[in-house]
Amino acid sequence: MSLTLERIFEAKNRIAPYTTRTPLIRLEKLDEHLGCQVYLKAECMQITGAFKLRGAVNKIRMLTPEQLSCWIS
């Protein structure tokens, strides 16, 4: 299964109700040092404190009803 822009947007829509929209923070000191614009995606602002929530929610939302019935947490 290849990664496409369409699949990225599908995943974004699947996880949107369960995740916090986190800001991009410009790191101007690094901009100057590297000669390009550098941004930090502040995933530490997710309820879990990490980006891992996105992948986990996406995977769970892709499970079939049969697969969900066997889910153990």
PyMOL Python script that loads the backbone (N, CA, C, O; Angstrom):
from pymol import cmd

cmd.read_pdbstr("""\
ATOM      1  N   MET A   1       0.844  -1.167   0.000  1.00  0.00           N
ATOM      2  CA  MET A   1       0.000   0.000   0.000  1.00  0.00           C
ATOM      3  C   MET A   1       0.898   1.242   0.000  1.00  0.00           C
ATOM      4  O   MET A   1       1.678   1.450   0.930  1.00  0.00           O
ATOM      5  N   SER A   2       0.785   2.049  -1.030  1.00  0.00           N
ATOM      6  CA  SER A   2       1.660   3.216  -1.152  1.00  0.00           C
ATOM      7  C   SER A   2       1.028   4.449  -0.495  1.00  0.00           C
ATOM      8  O   SER A   2      -0.192   4.562  -0.374  1.00  0.00           O
ATOM      9  N   LEU A   3       1.882   5.344  -0.090  1.00  0.00           N
ATOM     10  CA  LEU A   3       1.449   6.579   0.548  1.00  0.00           C
ATOM     11  C   LEU A   3       1.104   7.597  -0.529  1.00  0.00           C
ATOM     12  O   LEU A   3       1.928   7.908  -1.390  1.00  0.00           O
ATOM     13  N   THR A   4      -0.106   8.106  -0.476  1.00  0.00           N
ATOM     14  CA  THR A   4      -0.546   9.125  -1.423  1.00  0.00           C
ATOM     15  C   THR A   4      -1.128  10.301  -0.640  1.00  0.00           C
ATOM     16  O   THR A   4      -1.462  10.175   0.538  1.00  0.00           O
ATOM     17  N   LEU A   5      -1.240  11.430  -1.305  1.00  0.00           N
ATOM     18  CA  LEU A   5      -1.839  12.603  -0.674  1.00  0.00           C
ATOM     19  C   LEU A   5      -3.282  12.305  -0.262  1.00  0.00           C
ATOM     20  O   LEU A   5      -3.739  12.759   0.787  1.00  0.00           O
ATOM     21  N   GLU A   6      -3.985  11.552  -1.078  1.00  0.00           N
ATOM     22  CA  GLU A   6      -5.371  11.178  -0.762  1.00  0.00           C
ATOM     23  C   GLU A   6      -5.437  10.368   0.538  1.00  0.00           C
ATOM     24  O   GLU A   6      -6.306  10.610   1.375  1.00  0.00           O
ATOM     25  N   ARG A   7      -4.533   9.420   0.706  1.00  0.00           N
ATOM     26  CA  ARG A   7      -4.517   8.593   1.920  1.00  0.00           C
ATOM     27  C   ARG A   7      -4.154   9.426   3.151  1.00  0.00           C
ATOM     28  O   ARG A   7      -4.653   9.170   4.246  1.00  0.00           O
ATOM     29  N   ILE A   8      -3.291  10.414   2.968  1.00  0.00           N
ATOM     30  CA  ILE A   8      -2.937  11.308   4.079  1.00  0.00           C
ATOM     31  C   ILE A   8      -4.164  12.091   4.535  1.00  0.00           C
ATOM     32  O   ILE A   8      -4.413  12.207   5.735  1.00  0.00           O
ATOM     33  N   PHE A   9      -4.933  12.630   3.588  1.00  0.00           N
ATOM     34  CA  PHE A   9      -6.134  13.387   3.942  1.00  0.00           C
ATOM     35  C   PHE A   9      -7.203  12.487   4.550  1.00  0.00           C
ATOM     36  O   PHE A   9      -7.933  12.918   5.443  1.00  0.00           O
ATOM     37  N   GLU A  10      -7.309  11.242   4.081  1.00  0.00           N
ATOM     38  CA  GLU A  10      -8.255  10.298   4.680  1.00  0.00           C
ATOM     39  C   GLU A  10      -7.899  10.052   6.145  1.00  0.00           C
ATOM     40  O   GLU A  10      -8.776  10.045   7.010  1.00  0.00           O
ATOM     41  N   ALA A  11      -6.616   9.852   6.418  1.00  0.00           N
ATOM     42  CA  ALA A  11      -6.165   9.635   7.798  1.00  0.00           C
ATOM     43  C   ALA A  11      -6.433  10.876   8.648  1.00  0.00           C
ATOM     44  O   ALA A  11      -6.879  10.769   9.791  1.00  0.00           O
ATOM     45  N   LYS A  12      -6.162  12.034   8.094  1.00  0.00           N
ATOM     46  CA  LYS A  12      -6.407  13.295   8.817  1.00  0.00           C
ATOM     47  C   LYS A  12      -7.870  13.392   9.233  1.00  0.00           C
ATOM     48  O   LYS A  12      -8.175  13.766  10.365  1.00  0.00           O
ATOM     49  N   ASN A  13      -8.770  13.056   8.320  1.00  0.00           N
ATOM     50  CA  ASN A  13     -10.198  13.122   8.621  1.00  0.00           C
ATOM     51  C   ASN A  13     -10.621  12.068   9.639  1.00  0.00           C
ATOM     52  O   ASN A  13     -11.501  12.318  10.463  1.00  0.00           O
ATOM     53  N   ARG A  14      -9.998  10.887   9.586  1.00  0.00           N
ATOM     54  CA  ARG A  14     -10.324   9.823  10.539  1.00  0.00           C
ATOM     55  C   ARG A  14      -9.947  10.202  11.968  1.00  0.00           C
ATOM     56  O   ARG A  14     -10.690   9.909  12.905  1.00  0.00           O
ATOM     57  N   ILE A  15      -8.805  10.847  12.139  1.00  0.00           N
ATOM     58  CA  ILE A  15      -8.308  11.121  13.493  1.00  0.00           C
ATOM     59  C   ILE A  15      -8.755  12.474  14.049  1.00  0.00           C
ATOM     60  O   ILE A  15      -8.628  12.714  15.250  1.00  0.00           O
ATOM     61  N   ALA A  16      -9.269  13.351  13.204  1.00  0.00           N
ATOM     62  CA  ALA A  16      -9.604  14.720  13.627  1.00  0.00           C
ATOM     63  C   ALA A  16     -10.471  14.798  14.881  1.00  0.00           C
ATOM     64  O   ALA A  16     -10.189  15.627  15.746  1.00  0.00           O
ATOM     65  N   PRO A  17     -11.520  13.969  15.024  1.00  0.00           N
ATOM     66  CA  PRO A  17     -12.355  14.090  16.227  1.00  0.00           C
ATOM     67  C   PRO A  17     -11.653  13.669  17.521  1.00  0.00           C
ATOM     68  O   PRO A  17     -12.134  13.974  18.612  1.00  0.00           O
ATOM     69  N   TYR A  18     -10.535  12.981  17.410  1.00  0.00           N
ATOM     70  CA  TYR A  18      -9.880  12.389  18.577  1.00  0.00           C
ATOM     71  C   TYR A  18      -8.556  13.054  18.949  1.00  0.00           C
ATOM     72  O   TYR A  18      -7.959  12.718  19.972  1.00  0.00           O
ATOM     73  N   THR A  19      -8.103  13.983  18.135  1.00  0.00           N
ATOM     74  CA  THR A  19      -6.806  14.603  18.364  1.00  0.00           C
ATOM     75  C   THR A  19      -6.947  16.118  18.491  1.00  0.00           C
ATOM     76  O   THR A  19      -7.943  16.707  18.071  1.00  0.00           O
ATOM     77  N   THR A  20      -5.943  16.717  19.070  1.00  0.00           N
ATOM     78  CA  THR A  20      -5.882  18.166  19.215  1.00  0.00           C
ATOM     79  C   THR A  20      -5.086  18.729  18.045  1.00  0.00           C
ATOM     80  O   THR A  20      -4.051  18.180  17.668  1.00  0.00           O
ATOM     81  N   ARG A  21      -5.568  19.815  17.480  1.00  0.00           N
ATOM     82  CA  ARG A  21      -4.797  20.477  16.426  1.00  0.00           C
ATOM     83  C   ARG A  21      -3.651  21.229  17.096  1.00  0.00           C
ATOM     84  O   ARG A  21      -3.875  22.159  17.870  1.00  0.00           O
ATOM     85  N   THR A  22      -2.432  20.820  16.793  1.00  0.00           N
ATOM     86  CA  THR A  22      -1.261  21.397  17.457  1.00  0.00           C
ATOM     87  C   THR A  22      -0.595  22.440  16.566  1.00  0.00           C
ATOM     88  O   THR A  22      -0.631  22.328  15.340  1.00  0.00           O
ATOM     89  N   PRO A  23       0.012  23.452  17.178  1.00  0.00           N
ATOM     90  CA  PRO A  23       0.593  24.542  16.390  1.00  0.00           C
ATOM     91  C   PRO A  23       1.962  24.200  15.802  1.00  0.00           C
ATOM     92  O   PRO A  23       2.672  23.316  16.280  1.00  0.00           O
ATOM     93  N   LEU A  24       2.295  24.932  14.757  1.00  0.00           N
ATOM     94  CA  LEU A  24       3.658  24.959  14.234  1.00  0.00           C
ATOM     95  C   LEU A  24       4.332  26.169  14.864  1.00  0.00           C
ATOM     96  O   LEU A  24       3.779  27.269  14.854  1.00  0.00           O
ATOM     97  N   ILE A  25       5.508  25.971  15.403  1.00  0.00           N
ATOM     98  CA  ILE A  25       6.238  27.060  16.050  1.00  0.00           C
ATOM     99  C   ILE A  25       7.507  27.332  15.256  1.00  0.00           C
ATOM    100  O   ILE A  25       8.329  26.440  15.046  1.00  0.00           O
ATOM    101  N   ARG A  26       7.652  28.570  14.823  1.00  0.00           N
ATOM    102  CA  ARG A  26       8.835  28.963  14.047  1.00  0.00           C
ATOM    103  C   ARG A  26      10.035  29.095  14.968  1.00  0.00           C
ATOM    104  O   ARG A  26       9.948  29.725  16.022  1.00  0.00           O
ATOM    105  N   LEU A  27      11.149  28.506  14.576  1.00  0.00           N
ATOM    106  CA  LEU A  27      12.386  28.564  15.361  1.00  0.00           C
ATOM    107  C   LEU A  27      13.365  29.499  14.660  1.00  0.00           C
ATOM    108  O   LEU A  27      14.236  29.061  13.909  1.00  0.00           O
ATOM    109  N   GLU A  28      13.206  30.788  14.918  1.00  0.00           N
ATOM    110  CA  GLU A  28      13.950  31.809  14.188  1.00  0.00           C
ATOM    111  C   GLU A  28      15.457  31.716  14.391  1.00  0.00           C
ATOM    112  O   GLU A  28      16.216  31.996  13.463  1.00  0.00           O
ATOM    113  N   LYS A  29      15.902  31.335  15.567  1.00  0.00           N
ATOM    114  CA  LYS A  29      17.352  31.198  15.803  1.00  0.00           C
ATOM    115  C   LYS A  29      17.939  30.110  14.906  1.00  0.00           C
ATOM    116  O   LYS A  29      19.038  30.268  14.375  1.00  0.00           O
ATOM    117  N   LEU A  30      17.210  29.010  14.738  1.00  0.00           N
ATOM    118  CA  LEU A  30      17.680  27.959  13.828  1.00  0.00           C
ATOM    119  C   LEU A  30      17.588  28.412  12.376  1.00  0.00           C
ATOM    120  O   LEU A  30      18.428  28.042  11.556  1.00  0.00           O
ATOM    121  N   ASP A  31      16.568  29.213  12.052  1.00  0.00           N
ATOM    122  CA  ASP A  31      16.464  29.787  10.703  1.00  0.00           C
ATOM    123  C   ASP A  31      17.771  30.485  10.338  1.00  0.00           C
ATOM    124  O   ASP A  31      18.351  30.253   9.277  1.00  0.00           O
ATOM    125  N   GLU A  32      18.216  31.349  11.253  1.00  0.00           N
ATOM    126  CA  GLU A  32      19.435  32.125  11.016  1.00  0.00           C
ATOM    127  C   GLU A  32      20.648  31.210  10.874  1.00  0.00           C
ATOM    128  O   GLU A  32      21.488  31.413   9.996  1.00  0.00           O
ATOM    129  N   HIS A  33      20.731  30.228  11.720  1.00  0.00           N
ATOM    130  CA  HIS A  33      21.882  29.314  11.728  1.00  0.00           C
ATOM    131  C   HIS A  33      21.922  28.430  10.478  1.00  0.00           C
ATOM    132  O   HIS A  33      22.992  28.186   9.921  1.00  0.00           O
ATOM    133  N   LEU A  34      20.756  27.956  10.042  1.00  0.00           N
ATOM    134  CA  LEU A  34      20.705  27.010   8.921  1.00  0.00           C
ATOM    135  C   LEU A  34      20.435  27.669   7.573  1.00  0.00           C
ATOM    136  O   LEU A  34      20.639  27.057   6.525  1.00  0.00           O
ATOM    137  N   GLY A  35      19.978  28.916   7.603  1.00  0.00           N
ATOM    138  CA  GLY A  35      19.695  29.613   6.353  1.00  0.00           C
ATOM    139  C   GLY A  35      18.398  29.177   5.693  1.00  0.00           C
ATOM    140  O   GLY A  35      18.242  29.307   4.478  1.00  0.00           O
ATOM    141  N   CYS A  36      17.469  28.663   6.483  1.00  0.00           N
ATOM    142  CA  CYS A  36      16.156  28.269   5.965  1.00  0.00           C
ATOM    143  C   CYS A  36      15.141  28.371   7.101  1.00  0.00           C
ATOM    144  O   CYS A  36      15.514  28.516   8.265  1.00  0.00           O
ATOM    145  N   GLN A  37      13.863  28.294   6.757  1.00  0.00           N
ATOM    146  CA  GLN A  37      12.829  28.374   7.783  1.00  0.00           C
ATOM    147  C   GLN A  37      12.679  27.016   8.467  1.00  0.00           C
ATOM    148  O   GLN A  37      12.539  25.988   7.805  1.00  0.00           O
ATOM    149  N   VAL A  38      12.709  27.027   9.802  1.00  0.00           N
ATOM    150  CA  VAL A  38      12.589  25.800  10.586  1.00  0.00           C
ATOM    151  C   VAL A  38      11.362  25.927  11.488  1.00  0.00           C
ATOM    152  O   VAL A  38      11.182  26.932  12.176  1.00  0.00           O
ATOM    153  N   TYR A  39      10.527  24.894  11.473  1.00  0.00           N
ATOM    154  CA  TYR A  39       9.326  24.870  12.295  1.00  0.00           C
ATOM    155  C   TYR A  39       9.329  23.632  13.181  1.00  0.00           C
ATOM    156  O   TYR A  39       9.867  22.588  12.814  1.00  0.00           O
ATOM    157  N   LEU A  40       8.729  23.768  14.335  1.00  0.00           N
ATOM    158  CA  LEU A  40       8.548  22.669  15.268  1.00  0.00           C
ATOM    159  C   LEU A  40       7.053  22.390  15.358  1.00  0.00           C
ATOM    160  O   LEU A  40       6.273  23.307  15.614  1.00  0.00           O
ATOM    161  N   LYS A  41       6.644  21.150  15.154  1.00  0.00           N
ATOM    162  CA  LYS A  41       5.241  20.761  15.319  1.00  0.00           C
ATOM    163  C   LYS A  41       5.070  20.333  16.769  1.00  0.00           C
ATOM    164  O   LYS A  41       5.643  19.327  17.187  1.00  0.00           O
ATOM    165  N   ALA A  42       4.298  21.075  17.532  1.00  0.00           N
ATOM    166  CA  ALA A  42       4.209  20.896  18.987  1.00  0.00           C
ATOM    167  C   ALA A  42       3.261  19.760  19.374  1.00  0.00           C
ATOM    168  O   ALA A  42       2.206  19.998  19.962  1.00  0.00           O
ATOM    169  N   GLU A  43       3.640  18.531  19.042  1.00  0.00           N
ATOM    170  CA  GLU A  43       2.818  17.367  19.362  1.00  0.00           C
ATOM    171  C   GLU A  43       2.783  17.075  20.856  1.00  0.00           C
ATOM    172  O   GLU A  43       1.968  16.275  21.314  1.00  0.00           O
ATOM    173  N   CYS A  44       3.661  17.718  21.615  1.00  0.00           N
ATOM    174  CA  CYS A  44       3.627  17.568  23.075  1.00  0.00           C
ATOM    175  C   CYS A  44       2.329  18.135  23.650  1.00  0.00           C
ATOM    176  O   CYS A  44       2.036  17.934  24.828  1.00  0.00           O
ATOM    177  N   MET A  45       1.554  18.838  22.831  1.00  0.00           N
ATOM    178  CA  MET A  45       0.293  19.412  23.285  1.00  0.00           C
ATOM    179  C   MET A  45      -0.885  18.450  23.102  1.00  0.00           C
ATOM    180  O   MET A  45      -2.013  18.780  23.470  1.00  0.00           O
ATOM    181  N   GLN A  46      -0.633  17.253  22.534  1.00  0.00           N
ATOM    182  CA  GLN A  46      -1.679  16.231  22.462  1.00  0.00           C
ATOM    183  C   GLN A  46      -2.014  15.780  23.877  1.00  0.00           C
ATOM    184  O   GLN A  46      -1.194  15.924  24.784  1.00  0.00           O
ATOM    185  N   ILE A  47      -3.200  15.239  24.073  1.00  0.00           N
ATOM    186  CA  ILE A  47      -3.605  14.779  25.405  1.00  0.00           C
ATOM    187  C   ILE A  47      -2.637  13.734  25.958  1.00  0.00           C
ATOM    188  O   ILE A  47      -2.465  13.632  27.172  1.00  0.00           O
ATOM    189  N   THR A  48      -2.004  12.957  25.076  1.00  0.00           N
ATOM    190  CA  THR A  48      -1.039  11.938  25.501  1.00  0.00           C
ATOM    191  C   THR A  48       0.363  12.503  25.648  1.00  0.00           C
ATOM    192  O   THR A  48       1.248  11.836  26.183  1.00  0.00           O
ATOM    193  N   GLY A  49       0.575  13.727  25.177  1.00  0.00           N
ATOM    194  CA  GLY A  49       1.897  14.343  25.249  1.00  0.00           C
ATOM    195  C   GLY A  49       2.836  13.908  24.144  1.00  0.00           C
ATOM    196  O   GLY A  49       4.031  14.201  24.195  1.00  0.00           O
ATOM    197  N   ALA A  50       2.305  13.203  23.131  1.00  0.00           N
ATOM    198  CA  ALA A  50       3.164  12.699  22.058  1.00  0.00           C
ATOM    199  C   ALA A  50       2.368  12.541  20.765  1.00  0.00           C
ATOM    200  O   ALA A  50       1.137  12.524  20.777  1.00  0.00           O
ATOM    201  N   PHE A  51       3.085  12.426  19.656  1.00  0.00           N
ATOM    202  CA  PHE A  51       2.462  12.252  18.349  1.00  0.00           C
ATOM    203  C   PHE A  51       1.869  10.859  18.175  1.00  0.00           C
ATOM    204  O   PHE A  51       1.064  10.650  17.267  1.00  0.00           O
ATOM    205  N   LYS A  52       2.240   9.906  19.015  1.00  0.00           N
ATOM    206  CA  LYS A  52       1.847   8.503  18.852  1.00  0.00           C
ATOM    207  C   LYS A  52       0.336   8.316  18.834  1.00  0.00           C
ATOM    208  O   LYS A  52      -0.159   7.345  18.262  1.00  0.00           O
ATOM    209  N   LEU A  53      -0.400   9.232  19.451  1.00  0.00           N
ATOM    210  CA  LEU A  53      -1.857   9.158  19.451  1.00  0.00           C
ATOM    211  C   LEU A  53      -2.394   9.126  18.028  1.00  0.00           C
ATOM    212  O   LEU A  53      -3.347   8.399  17.746  1.00  0.00           O
ATOM    213  N   ARG A  54      -1.808   9.894  17.135  1.00  0.00           N
ATOM    214  CA  ARG A  54      -2.302   9.972  15.760  1.00  0.00           C
ATOM    215  C   ARG A  54      -2.281   8.605  15.075  1.00  0.00           C
ATOM    216  O   ARG A  54      -3.279   8.189  14.486  1.00  0.00           O
ATOM    217  N   GLY A  55      -1.159   7.915  15.151  1.00  0.00           N
ATOM    218  CA  GLY A  55      -1.043   6.605  14.510  1.00  0.00           C
ATOM    219  C   GLY A  55      -1.941   5.565  15.142  1.00  0.00           C
ATOM    220  O   GLY A  55      -2.543   4.749  14.444  1.00  0.00           O
ATOM    221  N   ALA A  56      -2.035   5.589  16.466  1.00  0.00           N
ATOM    222  CA  ALA A  56      -2.871   4.615  17.168  1.00  0.00           C
ATOM    223  C   ALA A  56      -4.345   4.807  16.825  1.00  0.00           C
ATOM    224  O   ALA A  56      -5.047   3.838  16.537  1.00  0.00           O
ATOM    225  N   VAL A  57      -4.814   6.042  16.855  1.00  0.00           N
ATOM    226  CA  VAL A  57      -6.213   6.321  16.526  1.00  0.00           C
ATOM    227  C   VAL A  57      -6.492   5.954  15.075  1.00  0.00           C
ATOM    228  O   VAL A  57      -7.527   5.357  14.779  1.00  0.00           O
ATOM    229  N   ASN A  58      -5.598   6.298  14.181  1.00  0.00           N
ATOM    230  CA  ASN A  58      -5.800   5.982  12.774  1.00  0.00           C
ATOM    231  C   ASN A  58      -5.933   4.474  12.574  1.00  0.00           C
ATOM    232  O   ASN A  58      -6.820   4.024  11.850  1.00  0.00           O
ATOM    233  N   LYS A  59      -5.071   3.701  13.202  1.00  0.00           N
ATOM    234  CA  LYS A  59      -5.112   2.240  13.068  1.00  0.00           C
ATOM    235  C   LYS A  59      -6.419   1.675  13.614  1.00  0.00           C
ATOM    236  O   LYS A  59      -7.052   0.837  12.971  1.00  0.00           O
ATOM    237  N   ILE A  60      -6.822   2.128  14.791  1.00  0.00           N
ATOM    238  CA  ILE A  60      -8.065   1.635  15.396  1.00  0.00           C
ATOM    239  C   ILE A  60      -9.265   1.978  14.530  1.00  0.00           C
ATOM    240  O   ILE A  60     -10.155   1.147  14.348  1.00  0.00           O
ATOM    241  N   ARG A  61      -9.300   3.197  13.992  1.00  0.00           N
ATOM    242  CA  ARG A  61     -10.437   3.629  13.163  1.00  0.00           C
ATOM    243  C   ARG A  61     -10.510   2.867  11.842  1.00  0.00           C
ATOM    244  O   ARG A  61     -11.552   2.875  11.187  1.00  0.00           O
ATOM    245  N   MET A  62      -9.431   2.215  11.442  1.00  0.00           N
ATOM    246  CA  MET A  62      -9.418   1.444  10.196  1.00  0.00           C
ATOM    247  C   MET A  62      -9.835  -0.017  10.410  1.00  0.00           C
ATOM    248  O   MET A  62     -10.010  -0.753   9.440  1.00  0.00           O
ATOM    249  N   LEU A  63      -9.995  -0.443  11.667  1.00  0.00           N
ATOM    250  CA  LEU A  63     -10.372  -1.826  11.940  1.00  0.00           C
ATOM    251  C   LEU A  63     -11.818  -2.090  11.531  1.00  0.00           C
ATOM    252  O   LEU A  63     -12.668  -1.203  11.604  1.00  0.00           O
ATOM    253  N   THR A  64     -12.081  -3.316  11.101  1.00  0.00           N
ATOM    254  CA  THR A  64     -13.448  -3.723  10.764  1.00  0.00           C
ATOM    255  C   THR A  64     -14.213  -3.987  12.057  1.00  0.00           C
ATOM    256  O   THR A  64     -13.599  -4.157  13.111  1.00  0.00           O
ATOM    257  N   PRO A  65     -15.554  -4.025  11.994  1.00  0.00           N
ATOM    258  CA  PRO A  65     -16.322  -4.359  13.199  1.00  0.00           C
ATOM    259  C   PRO A  65     -15.904  -5.710  13.797  1.00  0.00           C
ATOM    260  O   PRO A  65     -15.861  -5.861  15.018  1.00  0.00           O
ATOM    261  N   GLU A  66     -15.602  -6.673  12.950  1.00  0.00           N
ATOM    262  CA  GLU A  66     -15.158  -7.983  13.439  1.00  0.00           C
ATOM    263  C   GLU A  66     -13.831  -7.862  14.197  1.00  0.00           C
ATOM    264  O   GLU A  66     -13.661  -8.452  15.264  1.00  0.00           O
ATOM    265  N   GLN A  67     -12.911  -7.102  13.642  1.00  0.00           N
ATOM    266  CA  GLN A  67     -11.627  -6.903  14.313  1.00  0.00           C
ATOM    267  C   GLN A  67     -11.805  -6.165  15.639  1.00  0.00           C
ATOM    268  O   GLN A  67     -11.135  -6.478  16.624  1.00  0.00           O
ATOM    269  N   LEU A  68     -12.704  -5.191  15.660  1.00  0.00           N
ATOM    270  CA  LEU A  68     -12.958  -4.441  16.892  1.00  0.00           C
ATOM    271  C   LEU A  68     -13.564  -5.324  17.978  1.00  0.00           C
ATOM    272  O   LEU A  68     -13.307  -5.117  19.164  1.00  0.00           O
ATOM    273  N   SER A  69     -14.369  -6.308  17.578  1.00  0.00           N
ATOM    274  CA  SER A  69     -15.003  -7.184  18.572  1.00  0.00           C
ATOM    275  C   SER A  69     -13.978  -8.055  19.290  1.00  0.00           C
ATOM    276  O   SER A  69     -14.258  -8.575  20.369  1.00  0.00           O
ATOM    277  N   CYS A  70     -12.806  -8.217  18.708  1.00  0.00           N
ATOM    278  CA  CYS A  70     -11.740  -9.020  19.316  1.00  0.00           C
ATOM    279  C   CYS A  70     -10.727  -8.164  20.053  1.00  0.00           C
ATOM    280  O   CYS A  70      -9.730  -8.683  20.555  1.00  0.00           O
ATOM    281  N   TRP A  71     -10.963  -6.876  20.126  1.00  0.00           N
ATOM    282  CA  TRP A  71      -9.999  -5.929  20.688  1.00  0.00           C
ATOM    283  C   TRP A  71      -9.816  -6.153  22.180  1.00  0.00           C
ATOM    284  O   TRP A  71     -10.791  -6.297  22.917  1.00  0.00           O
ATOM    285  N   ILE A  72      -8.580  -6.181  22.617  1.00  0.00           N
ATOM    286  CA  ILE A  72      -8.248  -6.281  24.035  1.00  0.00           C
ATOM    287  C   ILE A  72      -7.414  -5.062  24.385  1.00  0.00           C
ATOM    288  O   ILE A  72      -6.445  -4.751  23.691  1.00  0.00           O
ATOM    289  N   SER A  73      -7.781  -4.369  25.456  1.00  0.00           N
ATOM    290  CA  SER A  73      -6.991  -3.198  25.849  1.00  0.00           C
ATOM    291  C   SER A  73      -6.331  -3.418  27.182  1.00  0.00           C
ATOM    292  O   SER A  73      -5.624  -2.537  27.673  1.00  0.00           O
TER     293      SER A  73
END
""", "prot")
cmd.dss("prot")
cmd.show_as("cartoon", "prot")
cmd.util.cbc("prot")
cmd.orient("prot")
